[in-house]
Amino acid sequence: MTSTAASADLISRHHDALEQALAAIRKRSYFSAFPESPSPRVYGEHAAGEGQAAFDGLLGRPFPLETAGADGSVAQERSPYGPELGVAYPRVTTDGLDELLGAARRGMGQWRDAGPALRVAVCQEVLARLHARIFELAHAVQHTSGQAFVMAFQAGGAHALDRALEALAYAYDEMTRHPASALWEKPGRGEPVRMEKTFTVVPRGVGLVVGCHTFPTWNSWPGLFASLACGNPVVVKPHPGAVLPLALTVQVARAVLTETGFDADLVSLAAEAEGEGLAADLALRPEVRLVDFTGSNAFGEWLEQHATQAVVFAEKAGVNAVVLDSTDDFAGMCANLAFSFALYTGQMCTAPQNVFVPDAGITTDQGVKRPEEVAAGIGAALDRLLGDDARAVEVLGAVVGDAVLSRLDAAPERGRVLVASRAVTHPSWPDARVRTPLLLGLSVGDDQIYAAECFGPVAYLVTTGSTAESLQTFVRTALDFGAMTASVYSTDPGVLSDARAAALDAGVALSENLTGPVFVNQSAAFSDFHGTGANPAATASFTDGAFVAPRFRTVQSRRHC
């Protein structure tokens, strides 16, 4: 068991980072604890090569990890860039869930009694160890999600670590909002009535994290570390196509738990074969009291309807809107939108999909631009951005799965092709599936098409009768079908005011007049709230107090003194 001195040393080691994170969540100003540049000037001359070698050493063999209740192994990951990874993981089926969940619960009492400060420090140590393996993690994210390497390093490594630390800061803040003990005195005749009261943070139960294919770390780590810090054991059920990044996460967490005197099974990996439905089986278990999920509307809604014994934190699909009214930088607007459509081939829950433009066009610094001219401007910007294949692949990455390709191939029949998609040859990975964005023309009456998410590199230019109708349509689709982001371009203060009000009505984060190096599909930890829980796209936000507070309860005891 961890000694008092060792516990104090661990808490002290991570104290400054925690205090900085606590200050950042209150100020909402820029803060990052983990450098996002993979430059050797930041990480050292040998870090990249050592990370590549470590990743290569994992391929084609069993992953060194134990899972209680596992039976046999499963290996089915294929990189969107072409090669099979060949990594075999302990396979969990329904028959092993009693053992898996029993092992997860075994160490709960000791972990609860460790208290918030030590639990958070242990979690911070896990983040520090993951950071030390960031290049290895980046390759694992790249070759499971299809993100380009730099994006995998940033979004799957540094930014995911920041989001995890943000969740720890919120968890610590909420758990320490009240004192651990208090002396209660009620005045009366003679001596006052005195009682000593103790308030203990207790976990809710087992947390289940259901990983997604596109952002296996960024979307999973906030819930994982929030649950763990609040005293809950966590079972990580990765997407069958993106196991490796979360297997590395679990491996590091188990090692740190063991070294600090806690039960390693407080964190476990539940890998399955494609189509076995393990997430649904786990989610209905009475031991599971918390579920973190990122993925489809269908399964997210199923979880909300059926996993009634648990608190469900779900990020689902949405239809993100851009409202065009006017701009004083037409070229900058088109370039910004082009990059937002192209980044990671549109495979982001924050990527724009519906661009609403009045039939009469928009006023710009280049004169009035009618809808077809807006489309031409976006097309030209995409050509500049993606015209060179070697450069294009570093923006686009690779298509994560066959379903995305199928949607892209079928999409041209649903509207007027304004900007065609093309295949791009990757200079290093000839079997990589790389495509540029498709832009289709629709009218406002085609809501049966644009009101549903078309996940991947498909966007719609939707003509409306006016900017007011564009805003009304944006609000309606967001409230009915969900949205994670919205964007508006206007030089009219009145329109901007209306757009802010519309975004509040829709419960959607709004970006205004982005023409520079910030894009609507980017979300900065410690400052931007990712998701709101105020429309159907998500039931929670990364990260606020509501994301962590349901993961524990405070139980008191009292005595005369």
N, C-alpha and C positions, 0 to 999 in steps of 0.2 A: 504493500500500500504506500502511496505517496507520503513522504514525511512532511511535517509542518514546514521545515526549513526549505525543502525542495519545492513545496507548493508556493511558498512566499517568493522564492527565487524566480519561478516561472511567471508568477503574476507581475513581479517587478520588471522582468525582461520585456514584457509586452505592454507595460503600463502606458508608456508615452504614445505608442501607436493607437491604443484604445482611446486615450484622451484626445488625440488629434481627430480621430473618427467621430467621437462624441461632439466635439466642437463643430465639425463639418456638417453633421446632420442638422444642427441648429442654425448655422449660418447659411447653408445651401450655396456657398461659394465654391470655387474650384478647389478640389483636393483629390489627390491620388497617392496611394501608398505604394503602388507597384509600377515601375517604369514601363511604358507601353512600347518603347523602341527596342527592337532586337539588336541594336548596334553593338559591336564589340566594345565601343567606348563606354557603354553602360554596363554590359554584362561580362566583359572580359573576352580576350582573344579566343579562348578555347571553349566557351560555353555552347556556341552553336554546334560545333563538331561533336562535342560530348553528348549533346542532346540528340543529335541525329543518330549517333552510334547506340545510345540507350534505346531509342525507338526501334531501330533496326534489330536490336537484340531481343525484342519482344515478339517479333514476327515468327510465324510458323511453329509455335510451340505452346505448351500449356502455360497459362498465366499463373505466377506464384501467389495463390490466394486460396484460403480455405473458407467454405461457407457451410454452416451447420445445416443439415438436412439435404445437402446436395446429393445427387445421384448421377454419376457419369459427367460428361462434359458436352459443351456446345461451342461450335466455331463456325460462324457464317458471315462475318463482316467482309464486305468487299468495298474497296476504296472507290469513290466516284471518279477517281483518276485512272482506275483500271484494275490494279492488282488485288488479288485476294490477300487479306491480312494473315489468315491462318492461325489466329490466336484462339486457344481453347480455354473456356472458363467453366468453373463448376456449374452444373445445370441444376436448377431448382424446378420442381414440379409441385403440383398440389399435394402429393403424398408427403412431401418434406416440410410442409408449412408448420405443422405442430412443432417440429424440432427447431426450425428456423426461428419462429417467434418466441418459443420458450427460451432459446439461447439469447435472443435480443433482450428479453425482459430480465434475465438473470442478474445483470449488473445495475439495474435501475436504482436500487436503494442506495448503493454506494455513490453512484453518480449524482443522485439527488442531494445526498448529504454533503457532497463536495462544495456546494454553494455556487452562486452565480459567478463570483470573481474567478474562481479556479476553473470552472467549466469554460468560461469565455477564454481564459488564458490557454487552456488546452486546445481549444478550437483555433486560436490565433497561432499556436505552434504548428498545427496542421497546415494552416495557410502558408506559414513561412517555409515549411518543407515542400509544399507544392510549388511555391515560387522558385525554390532551388532547382526544380525539375521543369521549369516553364518551357524550355525548348522541346523537351521530350513530349510534354503535354500538347504543345502546339502542333507537332507532327501527328499526334494521335487525333486531335480535333480535325486537322486538315483532311486526314485520310479516312475519316468516318463521316464528316459532315459535308465535305466538298468545299469548305472555305479555302480561299487562297492562303498561303502560309502566313503572310503578315497579318491578315485579318484573324486567322486562327490564333496567332500569338497574342494579338491585342484583345479581341472579343472573347476568345476561349481561354486566354491566360490572364493577362494583366487586368482587363476590365472585369472579368469574372471574379478575380480575387478581390477587387475593390467592392463589387456588389456583395460578396460574401462577408467582407469586413463591415460593410454598411449594415447588413443584417445583424451581425454580432453587436454592433454599437446600439442598434435599436433594442435588441433583446436585453442587453445589459441595462440600458436606460429604463426599460419597463420593469425589469425584475428588481431593480434597486430603487424604484420610485418611492417605496415605503420602507421604513426601518425594519431591521431583522428582529428587533425587540424594543419594548417600550415599558416604562413605568407609568401606570394609570392610577391617578389619585382623585377620588371624589370627596370634596369637602363635606363635612357634617359636624354634628355636635361631638365634641371631643376629638379624638384622633380621626383623621380622614380614612376612608376605605382605600386600601392600596392593593393593587394587583400587578403582577408582572406578566406581560404578554409577549409571546413569541410568534412571529409571522414567517412561515416557511414557504418558499416557492416549490411547488410540486409539479411534476410533469403530467401531461394528459395521458400518455401511453405511447405506443409505437407509432413513429412517423413513417409514412410510405412516400418515397420520392419516385415519381414515374418520369423518367428522362425522355427527352425528345431527340429526334434524329439530327436536326439542324443546329441546335445550340446545346450540346449535351452538358457543358459545364455552366455557361452563363445562366441558363434557365434552371438548373438543378441546385447549384450551390447555395443560393439565398435560402431556400426552404430547408435544405439539408442542415446548414449550419445554424439557422434559427431554431430548428427543432432540437438539435443536439445541445446547443447552449442552454436551452430552457429545460434540459434534463431528460429529454426523450430519446430512447434508442431509435435508430433510423435504418430502415431497409431500403436500399437503392435498387430499383428495378429499371435498368437501362433499356432504351430502344434496342431491339436486336441488331440493328445496323450500326449502332454507335455505343458499343460497350466499353471499348478500351479507355477513353478519357475518364469514365466513372469508375472503372476497375482500378486505375491508377489512384484516383481520389480515395477510394475505399482502402486500398493497400496502405497508403500513407496514414490515413486516419487510424486504422487498426494498429499500426506500428507505434504511433504517438500514444494512443490509449494504453497500450501494453507498457511502454516505457514509463508512463506516469502513474502506473499502478492500477489502472482501470481495466474492465473487461473489454477485450477486443471486439466481442460480438455486439457491443453497443452500436457498431456500424457494420453492416453486412451487404454483400452484393447478391442480388437474385437475378441471375441471367437465365434466359429462356430461349427456346427456338422460336422462330417466326410463326405467329399464328396460334400460339398455345394459350393465350389469354390469361397469363399469370397475374397481370395487373388487376384484372377484375376479381380474381380469386382472393388476392391479397387485400384488396380494398374493402371487401365485405367481412373480413375477419373481425371479431369483436375486440381483439387486442389492438387493432389499428385504429387510432383516434385522430390522426392527422394525415391528410393526403395532399401532396403537392404534385400538380399535373400541368404539363404543357403539351398541347396537341389539338386534336380535332374537336369540333363542336359536338359531334355525336358521342364520343366517349366522355368528354367533359360534362355534358348534360346527363349522361348515364350515371356518372359518379355523383353528381349533385342529387339525383333522384334516388339512388340506391344505397350509397355509402352513408346512410343517415346516422350511424354511430360515430362518424368522424366529422371533423371540420375540413372542408374541401377548399383548397386554394387552387383555382383553376385559371390558366391562361388559355383561351380558345381562339377561334378564328374571328376575324373582323374585316370590315371593308373601310380602308383608310381613304380619306378624301382630300383633294386639293381644290380650292375654290379660286378661280382666276377672275379678277375684276379689272386690274390695271397694274402697270409696273413702270418704274423709271429706269429699269435695267433689263430689257428683254433678253439680251444675250446671257446675262448672269442668271436670270430665272430659268432659261432653257437648259443651261449647263448644270445648274443645281438639280433640276428635275431629272435630267438624263442620268446623272450620277446616282441619284436616289433609286431610279428604276433599275440601274445596272448592278449596283452593289450586291455581291453574292447572288446574282441572277434573280433578284427580287424575292429570295427565299427567306424573308424576314417578316416577322409579325408586324413590324413598324413600317414596312415599305408602302409607298403610296400606290393606290390602285385606280381610283376614280378621279379624273380631272374634269371638273365642271367648268364649262366655258359658255358665256352667252352667245346665242346665234349671231348677234350683231358684232361680236368681237370684243376685244379689250383695247384700251388706250395704253400705248407704250411710248418709250422714247424714240421709237422708230415708226411712229404713226399707229393707226388702228390696225390691229392684227385680227383677222377673222379666224375661226376655228381651224380651217385647213392650213393657214399660215402659222398658227401656233404649233400645229403638228409638224409642219416642215421645220420650224425652228428647233423643236425637240429632236427631230430626226437628224438634223445637221449636227447638233450637239452630241448625239450618240455616235455619229460617224467620227467626229473629232476625238471623242473619248476612247472609242473601241476600234478605230480603223486599223490599228496595228495589232496583229494577233498576240504578239509577245507581251504587249502592254495590256491588252484586253483581258487576258486570262488572270492577271493580277488583280483586276477589279471584279470580274465575273465569278472566279472560282469555277466550280463544277456543279452540274445539276445533281441533286442529292439522290434522286430515285426515279424509277420508271413512271410513277404516277405523275410527277411534275412534267416529264416529257410528253406524256399522253395528253395532259391538259393543254400544253402548249401546241401540240400538233392539231388538236381539235378546235382550238380557239378561233382561227381565221374564219370559220364558217358562221361565227356568231355576230360578226360586224364587218365594217369596212376597214380593210387593212390600210392604215395610215403610215405605219413604219413596220416593215417586215422584219422578222427574226431570221438570223442566219447562224449556221454552225461555225464554230471557231476551232481551229486546230491548235492544240496545246503543244508548244515546242519541246516540252520535256516528257509529257505523258500522252502518247498518240491515241490511247484508248479513252481518254477523258471525255466526258459528256459536257460540252461547253456550248451555250447558246446566248445570243444577244436578246434584248427585250423586244416584245411585240407590242405595238400600240394600235388599238382598234377604235374606230369611230362608232359611237352610238348616239341615240337621242334620249331625252329625259324619260320618254315613255318605255324605254327598254329596261325597266327596273328588274324584270325577271332575270336579266343577265348581270347587271352591275351590282345588284343588291346582294349577291353571293360572292364570297371570297374565291378568287381563282389563284390559288397559292402558286407562286412561281413568277416567271418573267412575262407576265401579261398585264397590261394596263389599258384603261378605257378613257378616251376623250369623249365626254358626254356633253352634248349641246343642250342648253336650257334657254328659257325665255328671258331670263334676267339674272343678275347676281342675287337678287332676293330669292328667286326660285332655286338657285344653286345652293344657297345657305339652308333653305327649307328642306331640300332633298338630302343634303348632308346630315342634318339633324335627324330626319326620319329614318334614314338607313342606319345611322349609328345606334339609335335607340332600339330599332327592330332587330338588327343583325350584329351590332357591336362594331367598335373601332378602337384601335390603340393610339392612332395619331391623326391629326388633321393639320392642314396647311392653308394659308390664305395669302394671296398677292393682291395688294391694293395700295394706291396712293391717296385714297380718300379716307380721312379719319373716321367719318361716319360709318363706312363699310367695315373698317377694322373694329370699331366698337360693336357693330352688329355681329361680326364674326366671333368676337370674344364671348358675347352673350350666347350665341349659338353653340359654341364649344362647351360652355357651362351647362346649357340645357342638355347637350348630348353626353356630358361627362367624359370629354375627350381632351387630351393635351393638345394645345394649339401652337403651331409655329407660324411666324409672320414674316413675309418678305425675305425669305432665305435666298441670298444670291452669292454668298461667300463659302467659306470652308466648313460650315456647319450644315448638316443635312437632317431632314425630318426623321429619317430612320435611325438616327444615332441617339443614344440615351446615356447621359453621364451620371455615374454613381455619385452619391452624396449631394447631388443637386437636382437632377431630373427624376420625377416620379414616373416609373415605367408601369403603365396601366393605372386605372383608377378604381376599379370595382364598381363604377357608376353606370356601366352599360354592359350588354351581354358578352363583350369580348373577354372580360376577366372578372373574377370575383375578389381580387386583391391587387395590391400594388407592391412593386419592388421600389422602395421599401418604406413603409411607414409603421407607426405603432400598431395599427390594426393587423399588420402582417405577422407580428410576433406575439402580441398579447394573448390571443386564443391558444397559444401553445403551452401555457402553464396556468395553474391556479394557485392562489395564496391561501394556505390553511393555517389557522391560528390555534394556539393553546394558551391557557391562562391559569394563574394560581395566585392565591393570597400571599402577600409578603409583608 
